[in-house]
Amino acid sequence: FEDIIALVSLYRPGPMDNIPRYINIKEEREDADYMHPILQPILEETFGIMIYQEQVMQAAQQLAGYSLGGADLLRRAMGKKIKEAMDAEREKFVKGAKEHHDVPKEKSEEIFEQIAKFAGYGFNKSHAAAYALIAYQTGWLKANYPVEFMAASMTLDKGNTEKLAIFKQDLDRMKLPLYGPDVNISGPDFQVEGEGIRYALAALKGVGTAAMHILVEERKENKFNDLYNFVERVSSLNKKQLEMLSAAGALDSLNNNRAQNYAAAEMLLRHGQNIRAEKESGQNSLFGGDSEASIALSKPPLPDMRDWDHLDRLANEFSAVGFFLSAHPLDGREKQLNKLHI
């Protein structure tokens, strides 16, 4: 846990320069330099490298007799690098080190400069410990419940396509499947499905969270049978939303020709509106009654067209998802790319 706290504090611009030395001393490839024996108990936990603001204050208190309030003023002066304040503090530090531990002026000035260098970017340890605790907890969850952890993390960032693409890469590295969106299976959020994760409907571009909640609520009693049944029952969709669901493959379980689904969006929505209007008005159709046969006959045909080829399918999927979900255009080209050192 102490290692994580130190890592949180070191992994920032400035302190990062000390990471190689920190590791080398920790691994006993270099010797630690504590500057003065009085400072060793303060700096031992961080291998002689002053990482925390508390260490700056303790060093001034123990070596130069500062009060804790005075040590905090020293820390602030060092952090802001105000020359007049620094000159005054240097004189006070040198005098105190001589008085309390008989440290020669040259040595105490050298220690002061080293402390000032660290204090310029020192991190508050109690602050770092809070971050470290969260890092420890999330690290434990990711190691022991990877599917649940990743599903929750993706749901938290479902509106951030860039973050979702990074999570997808992490899932690939962990060899955990990410199943595509499906109006008959997916929820508004990412959800655990066996040893994998089912893509969230609300994470698709341009579909809206509220509309996807309505869609899932409608599906609770019975799944959707086909495209017509889907548009008849879900009244909350517009053309753009239906096109995005089609492009992402969320309608594949109803009809796996994505080009057909996409092209038919306007016609399907009009059909759904007509059926609902007819049911609401209580009027019988031209064929008499509300039988399945009459409903079937009233269904306008889908456009007669071939599905998108592989690359078009991926391009349209990318437009709806924000990254390549089911495959990548360069899949199968590893050998050629390796030859090019890409």
C-alpha positions as CSV (number, residue, x, y, z in Angstrom):
1,F,0.0,0.0,0.0
2,E,2.9,2.4,0.8
3,D,4.3,1.6,-2.7
4,I,1.0,2.7,-4.3
5,I,1.0,5.9,-2.2
6,A,4.5,6.7,-3.4
7,L,3.6,5.9,-7.0
8,V,0.6,8.3,-6.9
9,S,2.9,11.0,-5.7
10,L,5.8,10.3,-8.0
11,Y,3.8,9.8,-11.2
12,R,3.4,13.5,-12.1
13,P,5.5,16.0,-14.1
14,G,8.6,16.9,-12.1
15,P,8.6,14.0,-9.6
16,M,8.7,11.5,-12.4
17,D,12.4,12.3,-12.9
18,N,13.0,10.6,-9.5
19,I,11.2,7.3,-10.5
20,P,14.4,5.6,-11.9
21,R,16.4,6.5,-8.8
22,Y,13.6,5.4,-6.5
23,I,13.4,2.0,-8.2
24,N,17.2,1.6,-8.2
25,I,17.4,2.3,-4.5
26,K,14.4,0.1,-3.7
27,E,16.0,-2.7,-5.7
28,E,19.3,-2.1,-4.0
29,R,21.2,-1.1,-7.1
30,E,22.0,2.3,-5.6
31,D,22.6,3.5,-2.1
32,A,20.1,6.0,-0.5
33,D,21.4,9.4,0.5
34,Y,19.6,10.7,3.6
35,M,21.6,14.0,3.6
36,H,21.9,13.9,7.4
37,P,21.4,11.1,10.1
38,I,18.5,13.1,11.7
39,L,16.6,12.9,8.4
40,Q,17.0,9.1,7.9
41,P,13.9,8.1,9.9
42,I,11.9,10.6,7.9
43,L,13.1,9.6,4.5
44,E,13.6,5.8,5.0
45,E,10.2,4.9,3.7
46,T,10.9,6.7,0.4
47,F,14.5,5.6,0.0
48,G,16.0,9.0,0.7
49,I,13.9,10.8,-1.8
50,M,11.6,13.5,-0.4
51,I,8.3,12.8,-2.0
52,Y,5.7,14.1,0.5
53,Q,5.0,17.6,1.8
54,E,4.8,16.1,5.3
55,Q,8.5,15.1,4.9
56,V,9.5,18.6,4.1
57,M,7.7,19.8,7.3
58,Q,9.2,17.0,9.4
59,A,12.7,17.7,8.1
60,A,12.5,21.4,9.1
61,Q,11.0,20.5,12.5
62,Q,13.5,17.8,13.4
63,L,16.7,19.3,11.9
64,A,16.2,23.0,12.4
65,G,13.7,23.2,15.3
66,Y,10.8,24.7,13.4
67,S,7.3,24.5,14.9
68,L,4.8,22.7,12.7
69,G,3.1,26.0,11.9
70,G,6.5,27.4,10.9
71,A,7.3,24.3,8.9
72,D,4.1,24.7,6.9
73,L,5.0,28.3,6.1
74,L,8.5,27.1,4.9
75,R,6.8,24.5,2.7
76,R,4.5,27.2,1.2
77,A,7.4,29.6,0.6
78,M,9.4,26.8,-1.1
79,G,6.4,25.8,-3.2
80,K,5.9,29.4,-4.5
81,K,9.6,30.1,-4.8
82,I,9.3,33.7,-3.6
83,K,13.0,34.9,-3.3
84,E,12.5,37.2,-0.4
85,A,10.7,34.6,1.6
86,M,13.2,31.9,0.6
87,D,16.1,34.0,1.7
88,A,14.5,34.6,5.1
89,E,13.7,30.9,5.5
90,R,17.2,29.9,4.5
91,E,18.7,32.0,7.2
92,K,16.3,30.7,9.7
93,F,16.9,27.1,8.7
94,V,20.7,27.4,8.8
95,K,20.6,29.1,12.2
96,G,18.2,26.5,13.6
97,A,20.2,23.5,12.2
98,K,23.4,24.9,13.8
99,E,21.6,25.6,17.1
100,H,19.9,22.3,17.4
101,H,22.3,19.8,15.8
102,D,25.5,21.8,15.2
103,V,25.2,21.3,11.5
104,P,27.9,23.4,9.6
105,K,26.5,26.3,7.6
106,E,27.7,24.8,4.2
107,K,26.0,21.5,4.9
108,S,22.8,23.0,6.2
109,E,22.6,25.3,3.1
110,E,23.1,22.2,0.9
111,I,20.3,20.4,2.8
112,F,18.0,23.5,2.5
113,E,18.5,23.6,-1.3
114,Q,17.7,19.8,-1.6
115,I,14.6,20.3,0.5
116,A,13.6,23.3,-1.6
117,K,14.0,21.3,-4.7
118,F,11.7,18.5,-3.5
119,A,9.2,20.9,-1.9
120,G,8.6,22.6,-5.3
121,Y,6.5,19.6,-6.3
122,G,5.9,17.7,-3.1
123,F,2.6,15.9,-2.8
124,N,0.5,15.8,0.4
125,K,0.8,12.2,1.6
126,S,-2.7,12.1,3.2
127,H,-4.1,13.2,-0.2
128,A,-2.1,10.6,-2.1
129,A,-3.2,7.9,0.4
130,A,-6.9,8.6,-0.5
131,Y,-6.1,8.1,-4.2
132,A,-4.0,5.0,-3.3
133,L,-6.9,3.5,-1.4
134,I,-9.2,3.9,-4.4
135,A,-6.5,2.5,-6.7
136,Y,-6.1,-0.5,-4.4
137,Q,-9.8,-1.2,-4.3
138,T,-10.3,-0.9,-8.0
139,G,-7.2,-2.9,-8.7
140,W,-8.6,-5.7,-6.4
141,L,-11.9,-5.6,-8.2
142,K,-10.3,-5.7,-11.6
143,A,-8.2,-8.7,-10.6
144,N,-10.9,-10.7,-8.9
145,Y,-14.1,-9.6,-10.7
146,P,-12.8,-8.4,-14.1
147,V,-16.0,-8.8,-16.1
148,E,-18.2,-7.0,-13.5
149,F,-15.5,-4.3,-13.0
150,M,-15.2,-3.6,-16.7
151,A,-18.9,-3.5,-17.3
152,A,-19.4,-1.0,-14.4
153,S,-16.4,1.1,-15.7
154,M,-17.8,1.2,-19.2
155,T,-21.3,2.1,-18.0
156,L,-19.7,5.0,-16.0
157,D,-18.1,6.3,-19.3
158,K,-20.8,5.2,-21.7
159,G,-21.0,8.7,-23.2
160,N,-17.3,8.9,-23.8
161,T,-16.4,7.1,-27.0
162,E,-12.7,7.5,-26.6
163,K,-12.7,5.9,-23.2
164,L,-14.9,3.1,-24.4
165,A,-12.4,2.3,-27.2
166,I,-9.7,2.1,-24.6
167,F,-11.8,-0.3,-22.5
168,K,-12.4,-2.4,-25.6
169,Q,-8.6,-2.7,-26.1
170,D,-8.3,-3.7,-22.4
171,L,-10.9,-6.4,-22.8
172,D,-9.1,-7.7,-25.9
173,R,-5.9,-7.9,-23.8
174,M,-7.8,-9.7,-21.0
175,K,-9.3,-12.0,-23.6
176,L,-12.9,-11.1,-22.4
177,P,-15.5,-10.9,-25.2
178,L,-17.5,-7.7,-25.8
179,Y,-20.8,-8.8,-27.5
180,G,-22.5,-6.4,-29.9
181,P,-25.7,-4.5,-29.0
182,D,-29.0,-6.4,-29.5
183,V,-32.4,-4.9,-29.0
184,N,-33.6,-8.3,-27.7
185,I,-30.7,-8.7,-25.1
186,S,-28.9,-5.5,-24.4
187,G,-29.9,-3.1,-21.6
188,P,-29.4,0.7,-21.6
189,D,-26.1,0.1,-19.7
190,F,-23.3,-2.4,-20.2
191,Q,-24.1,-5.7,-18.5
192,V,-22.4,-8.9,-17.6
193,E,-23.3,-11.9,-19.9
194,G,-21.5,-15.1,-18.9
195,E,-17.8,-14.5,-19.1
196,G,-18.3,-11.4,-21.4
197,I,-20.0,-8.0,-21.6
198,R,-23.0,-7.1,-23.6
199,Y,-22.8,-3.7,-25.3
200,A,-25.0,-0.9,-23.9
201,L,-27.8,0.4,-26.2
202,A,-27.5,3.9,-24.6
203,A,-23.8,4.0,-25.5
204,L,-24.6,4.1,-29.2
205,K,-24.3,7.5,-30.9
206,G,-27.5,9.5,-31.4
207,V,-30.0,7.0,-29.8
208,G,-30.5,8.7,-26.4
209,T,-30.7,7.0,-22.9
210,A,-34.4,7.8,-22.3
211,A,-35.5,6.1,-25.6
212,M,-33.4,3.0,-24.8
213,H,-35.0,2.7,-21.4
214,I,-38.4,2.8,-23.0
215,L,-37.3,0.1,-25.5
216,V,-36.1,-2.2,-22.8
217,E,-39.2,-1.7,-20.7
218,E,-41.4,-2.7,-23.7
219,R,-39.3,-5.9,-24.1
220,K,-39.9,-7.0,-20.5
221,E,-42.9,-9.2,-21.2
222,N,-42.0,-10.5,-24.7
223,K,-39.0,-10.1,-27.0
224,F,-39.5,-8.6,-30.4
225,N,-40.4,-11.0,-33.2
226,D,-39.3,-9.1,-36.2
227,L,-38.7,-5.5,-37.5
228,Y,-42.4,-4.9,-37.9
229,N,-43.2,-6.1,-34.4
230,F,-40.4,-3.9,-33.1
231,V,-41.5,-0.6,-34.7
232,E,-45.2,-1.3,-33.8
233,R,-44.3,-1.7,-30.1
234,V,-41.6,0.9,-29.6
235,S,-43.1,4.4,-30.3
236,S,-40.2,6.4,-28.9
237,L,-37.8,6.1,-31.9
238,N,-37.1,8.5,-34.8
239,K,-35.4,7.8,-38.1
240,K,-31.9,8.7,-36.9
241,Q,-32.2,6.4,-33.9
242,L,-33.4,3.5,-36.0
243,E,-30.6,4.0,-38.5
244,M,-28.0,4.0,-35.7
245,L,-29.5,0.8,-34.2
246,S,-29.3,-0.7,-37.7
247,A,-25.7,0.4,-38.4
248,A,-24.5,-0.9,-35.0
249,G,-26.0,-4.3,-35.6
250,A,-28.6,-4.0,-32.8
251,L,-31.3,-5.2,-35.1
252,D,-29.4,-8.2,-36.5
253,S,-31.5,-10.6,-34.4
254,L,-34.6,-9.4,-36.2
255,N,-33.1,-9.2,-39.7
256,N,-29.4,-9.6,-40.3
257,N,-29.3,-7.5,-43.5
258,R,-28.1,-4.2,-42.0
259,A,-28.3,-2.3,-45.3
260,Q,-31.9,-3.3,-45.6
261,N,-32.7,-2.3,-42.0
262,Y,-31.0,1.0,-42.5
263,A,-32.7,1.8,-45.8
264,A,-36.1,0.8,-44.5
265,A,-36.0,3.0,-41.4
266,E,-38.5,5.7,-42.6
267,M,-40.9,3.1,-44.0
268,L,-40.7,1.0,-40.9
269,L,-41.4,4.0,-38.6
270,R,-44.4,5.0,-40.8
271,H,-45.7,1.4,-40.6
272,G,-45.4,1.4,-36.8
273,Q,-47.3,4.7,-36.6
274,N,-50.1,3.5,-38.9
275,I,-50.5,0.3,-36.9
276,R,-50.7,2.1,-33.6
277,A,-53.1,4.7,-35.0
278,E,-55.3,1.9,-36.3
279,K,-55.3,0.2,-33.0
280,E,-56.0,3.4,-31.1
281,S,-58.9,4.4,-33.4
282,G,-60.5,0.9,-33.0
283,Q,-61.1,0.7,-36.8
284,N,-60.8,-2.5,-38.7
285,S,-58.3,-2.9,-41.5
286,L,-59.3,-3.4,-45.1
287,F,-59.0,-7.1,-44.6
288,G,-61.4,-7.2,-41.7
289,G,-60.6,-7.8,-38.1
290,D,-57.2,-7.7,-36.3
291,S,-56.1,-11.2,-37.2
292,E,-52.4,-12.1,-37.7
293,A,-53.1,-12.6,-41.4
294,S,-54.4,-9.1,-41.9
295,I,-51.5,-7.6,-40.0
296,A,-49.1,-9.7,-42.1
297,L,-50.7,-8.6,-45.3
298,S,-50.5,-4.9,-44.2
299,K,-46.7,-5.1,-43.8
300,P,-44.9,-3.2,-46.5
301,P,-42.0,-5.2,-48.0
302,L,-38.4,-4.4,-47.1
303,P,-36.3,-2.9,-49.9
304,D,-34.8,-5.6,-52.1
305,M,-31.0,-5.0,-51.7
306,R,-27.8,-6.8,-50.8
307,D,-26.2,-6.3,-47.4
308,W,-23.2,-4.1,-47.0
309,D,-19.9,-5.8,-47.7
310,H,-17.4,-6.4,-44.8
311,L,-15.7,-3.0,-45.0
312,D,-18.9,-1.0,-45.5
313,R,-20.4,-2.9,-42.6
314,L,-17.5,-2.0,-40.4
315,A,-17.5,1.7,-41.5
316,N,-21.2,2.0,-40.7
317,E,-20.7,0.2,-37.4
318,F,-17.9,2.7,-36.6
319,S,-20.3,5.6,-37.3
320,A,-22.8,4.3,-34.7
321,V,-20.4,2.9,-32.1
322,G,-17.4,5.3,-32.4
323,F,-14.8,2.5,-32.9
324,F,-14.6,-0.9,-34.6
325,L,-16.5,-3.3,-32.4
326,S,-17.1,-6.6,-34.1
327,A,-13.9,-6.6,-36.1
328,H,-11.2,-4.3,-37.5
329,P,-10.5,-3.6,-41.2
330,L,-6.9,-4.7,-40.7
331,D,-7.7,-8.0,-39.1
332,G,-5.8,-10.8,-40.8
333,R,-3.1,-8.4,-41.9
334,E,-0.8,-9.0,-39.0
335,K,2.0,-10.6,-41.0
336,Q,2.1,-7.8,-43.5
337,L,2.1,-5.2,-40.7
338,N,4.8,-7.0,-38.8
339,K,7.0,-6.9,-41.9
340,L,6.5,-3.2,-42.1
341,H,7.2,-2.9,-38.3
342,I,3.8,-1.4,-37.7
